[in-house]
Amino acid sequence: MRREPTYSRGVINLLLMVLLLIAAVGCGGRKSNGGLIPRSDLVPILADIYLADGLMTLPEVQMRHAMKDSIEIYDEVLEGHGYTREQLDNTMRHFFDSRPRRLERIHDEVLAKLSEKESRLVAEMQMQDSLRTNYWVGEELYTFPPLHREFDVLFEMLLPETGLYRLTLTATIFRDDQSLNPRISLYFIDYLDDETVKIPIEEVPLIRDGQPHNYEIFIDFDDETIPVIRGRLFNHDRQELPWEKRGQVTNIRLVQLSSYSEDEELTDPFIHVRR
């Protein structure tokens, strides 16, 4: 079975900007042979419709376009390419009725184009990230040998200023790992007078298939009175019987994407990592 491409939140946001730009600068409808859209134009049109369909499932996109339905969004995409919904309907009906195998090849080209867009945008994001300060000062690689019940990389960190941060890492959980509910856990820590309060940020399940997977977590730090975050890069539920925990975490980066205060000075964060 062919595996369709997936997108991180950052990539989806960039694609949304590209999609809205295409719809905004559309020209008048062009006439094509027999009212059909040429294959050279059909592939990018279907790719953008595919993206629009996926983007409209995101809550923030739904809020931004609350007054529009999916048909209106598709019409905007088509107008951006210089075609109409009627031309698209005629073209798709033509392939369904007369050339279904060619339609399958067109679908493959659409998936290839989506993958190409993702690769290009990921490369651009990585280049931008390389210019940002990486606030992670823990180890570059954590490996998890067997028979360690609490080997889950607990860290605690003071964020330098309010803003939006992004934590990225690559984790490989081996197939023979026996941890229960493996996941990444992040939360803010509020040190009150006599107690410590955890404010959840996010928990992300770790995929256990022996393959490396990239993970991305956004940290919205907007309360300067609670600047400490704590987390486990390989968290799990407790188990009573002996078990083996096997995997590794690497490529850890914590970067600041935006600041909420231009008056605050950046300070060096502290970070504590323990096994």
C-alpha positions in Angstrom: 0.0 0.0 0.0 1.3 3.4 -0.9 2.1 5.6 2.0 0.8 9.1 1.6 2.9 12.0 2.8 2.4 13.5 6.3 3.3 17.1 7.4 4.4 18.6 10.6 2.6 21.6 11.9 5.3 24.0 10.8 5.3 22.7 7.3 1.5 22.9 7.1 1.6 26.5 8.2 4.0 27.4 5.4 1.9 25.5 2.9 -1.1 27.4 4.0 0.6 30.7 3.2 1.6 29.4 -0.2 -1.9 28.2 -0.9 -3.5 31.5 0.1 -1.0 33.3 -2.0 -1.9 31.2 -5.1 -5.6 31.9 -4.6 -4.9 35.6 -4.1 -3.0 36.2 -7.3 -5.2 34.2 -9.7 -5.7 35.4 -13.2 -8.8 35.2 -15.4 -9.9 31.7 -16.6 -8.0 30.3 -19.5 -9.5 28.3 -22.4 -8.1 24.8 -22.8 -8.7 22.3 -25.5 -12.2 20.8 -25.4 -12.8 22.4 -22.0 -10.4 20.0 -20.3 -7.5 21.0 -18.1 -4.1 20.0 -19.5 -2.2 17.4 -17.5 0.7 19.8 -16.9 -1.8 22.1 -15.0 -4.0 19.4 -13.5 -1.2 17.9 -11.3 -0.4 21.2 -9.4 -4.2 22.0 -9.2 -4.9 18.6 -7.5 -1.9 19.0 -5.3 -3.2 22.3 -4.0 -6.7 20.9 -3.6 -5.3 18.0 -1.6 -3.5 20.5 0.6 -6.6 22.7 1.0 -8.6 19.6 2.1 -6.1 18.7 4.7 -5.6 22.2 6.0 -9.3 22.7 6.5 -9.3 19.9 9.1 -7.0 22.1 11.4 -8.9 24.0 14.0 -7.0 27.3 13.5 -7.7 27.1 9.7 -11.4 26.4 10.3 -11.6 29.5 12.6 -9.9 31.7 10.0 -12.3 30.5 7.2 -15.4 29.9 9.4 -17.6 31.5 6.8 -16.4 29.4 3.9 -17.2 25.8 3.0 -14.8 23.4 1.2 -16.4 24.2 -2.2 -15.5 27.9 -1.9 -12.0 27.0 -0.9 -11.6 24.7 -4.0 -13.0 27.5 -6.2 -10.4 29.8 -4.9 -7.7 27.3 -5.7 -9.0 26.8 -9.2 -9.3 30.5 -9.8 -5.7 31.0 -8.7 -4.7 28.6 -11.5 -7.0 30.2 -14.0 -9.6 27.5 -14.3 -13.2 26.9 -13.2 -14.9 24.1 -11.2 -16.8 23.1 -14.4 -13.5 22.5 -16.2 -12.2 20.4 -13.4 -15.4 18.4 -13.3 -15.2 17.8 -17.0 -11.5 16.8 -16.8 -12.0 14.3 -13.9 -15.1 12.8 -15.6 -13.1 12.3 -18.8 -10.3 10.4 -17.0 -12.8 8.4 -14.9 -14.8 7.3 -18.0 -12.1 7.0 -20.6 -8.6 6.7 -19.1 -8.8 5.4 -15.5 -5.2 4.1 -15.6 -3.9 7.5 -16.6 -5.8 9.0 -13.7 -3.9 6.7 -11.3 -0.6 7.9 -12.8 -1.7 11.5 -12.3 -2.5 10.6 -8.7 1.0 9.3 -8.3 2.4 12.5 -9.7 0.3 14.5 -7.3 1.8 12.6 -4.3 5.2 13.1 -5.7 4.7 16.8 -6.1 3.4 17.0 -2.5 6.5 15.1 -1.3 8.7 17.5 -3.3 7.0 20.5 -1.7 7.5 19.0 1.8 11.2 18.2 1.2 11.8 21.8 -0.1 10.0 23.4 2.8 11.6 21.2 5.4 15.0 22.1 4.0 14.2 25.8 4.2 13.0 25.4 7.8 16.1 23.5 8.7 18.2 26.2 7.2 16.3 28.8 9.2 16.7 26.7 12.4 20.4 26.4 11.9 20.6 30.2 12.3 18.7 30.1 15.6 20.2 29.5 19.0 19.8 25.9 20.3 19.0 26.2 24.0 19.3 22.5 24.5 22.6 21.9 26.4 22.0 18.3 27.4 23.6 15.3 25.7 23.4 15.0 21.9 22.5 11.3 22.1 20.7 9.3 24.8 20.6 5.5 24.5 18.4 3.3 26.6 19.9 -0.2 27.5 17.7 -3.0 29.0 16.7 -3.4 32.7 16.6 0.3 33.5 13.1 1.1 34.8 13.6 4.8 35.3 15.9 5.6 32.4 13.8 8.3 30.7 15.8 11.5 30.6 14.1 13.9 33.0 15.1 17.5 32.3 14.2 20.8 33.9 14.9 24.2 32.2 14.4 27.9 32.7 13.2 29.6 29.5 15.0 32.9 28.8 12.0 35.0 27.9 8.3 34.7 27.0 7.6 33.6 23.4 6.9 30.6 21.2 9.5 27.8 21.3 9.8 24.6 19.4 11.4 21.3 20.6 12.4 18.9 17.9 14.1 15.5 18.3 14.6 12.1 16.6 13.6 9.1 18.6 14.0 5.4 17.7 12.1 2.9 19.9 13.2 -0.6 19.1 10.7 -3.3 18.5 11.8 -5.3 21.5 11.2 -2.4 23.8 8.8 -3.4 26.6 8.0 0.0 28.0 4.3 0.7 28.6 2.8 3.7 26.7 6.2 5.3 25.6 5.8 9.0 25.1 7.4 12.5 25.3 6.0 14.5 28.2 6.3 18.2 28.8 4.9 20.5 31.4 5.4 23.9 33.1 6.4 23.9 36.8 4.9 26.4 39.2 6.8 26.5 42.5 4.3 27.7 45.0 5.0 28.1 48.8 4.6 24.5 49.9 4.0 22.6 46.7 5.0 22.1 43.1 2.3 22.3 40.5 2.6 20.7 37.1 0.9 22.5 34.2 0.7 20.1 31.2 2.1 21.3 27.8 1.8 18.2 25.7 2.3 14.5 25.6 3.3 12.9 22.3 3.2 9.1 21.8 6.5 7.5 20.6 6.3 5.1 17.7 7.7 1.7 18.5 8.8 0.1 15.1 12.6 0.2 15.2 12.7 3.2 12.8 13.8 6.8 13.5 11.0 9.3 13.7 11.1 13.0 13.9 9.0 14.8 16.6 8.0 18.4 17.0 6.4 20.1 20.0 5.5 23.8 20.3 5.8 25.5 23.7 3.7 28.6 24.1 5.4 30.5 27.0 3.2 33.5 27.7 3.3 33.7 31.6 6.6 35.1 32.8 5.8 34.0 36.4 6.1 30.3 35.3 9.3 30.1 33.3 10.4 26.6 34.2 9.6 23.6 32.0 10.2 20.0 32.9 9.9 16.9 30.8 10.9 13.4 29.9 12.0 12.6 26.4 11.3 8.9 26.8 8.5 8.7 29.4 6.4 5.6 30.2 3.9 4.1 32.6 5.1 2.2 35.7 5.2 -1.6 35.6 5.8 -4.0 38.5 7.4 -6.9 36.7 11.0 -6.7 35.3 11.1 -5.3 31.8 13.4 -3.9 29.2 13.5 -0.4 27.8 15.3 0.0 24.5 15.6 3.0 22.2 17.5 6.2 21.6 16.9 9.9 21.3 19.1 12.3 19.3 19.1 15.5 17.2 17.5 17.4 20.1 16.9 21.1 19.5 15.0 23.8 21.4 14.8 27.1 19.5 12.8 30.2 20.1 10.5 31.1 17.1 9.2 34.4 18.4 9.3 36.8 21.4 6.3 38.2 23.2 8.3 41.2 24.6 10.8 43.3 22.8 11.9 44.9 26.1 13.1 41.7 27.7 16.7 40.8 27.5 17.7 37.2 26.6 19.4 35.4 29.4 21.3 32.1 29.3 18.9 29.3 30.3 19.9 26.6 32.7 19.0 23.0 32.0 19.3 19.9 34.1 19.1 16.4 32.6 19.2 13.3 34.7 18.7 9.6 33.9 
